């Protein structure tokens, strides 16, 4: 026999707010990192060791920023999904015909 399953729409609403704040902070951090990396671009010089370092660092740095940007973008859509989920649970609870519910 399956156990009870309980969802708190209020908890989902609160979680959505927290995830939204985290998404904003990550977006700000990525923008700050992008700016800092841009200011430092090429600081390793144009001699042979500098070119060797830059040849590895630059593509990997760009890839990291792309991944972090993608993560920030994905995280920005989560709060809306949590809010919609909470609203659907509230609607289902309100419409329920089960005694003691709605």
Buried (B, 14 or more C-beta within 10 A) or exposed (E): EEEEEEBEBEEBBEBBEEBBEBBBEBBEEBEEBBEEBEEEEEEBEEEEEBEEBBEEBBEEBEEEBEEBBEBBEEBBEBBEEBBEBBEEBBEEEEEEEEEEEE
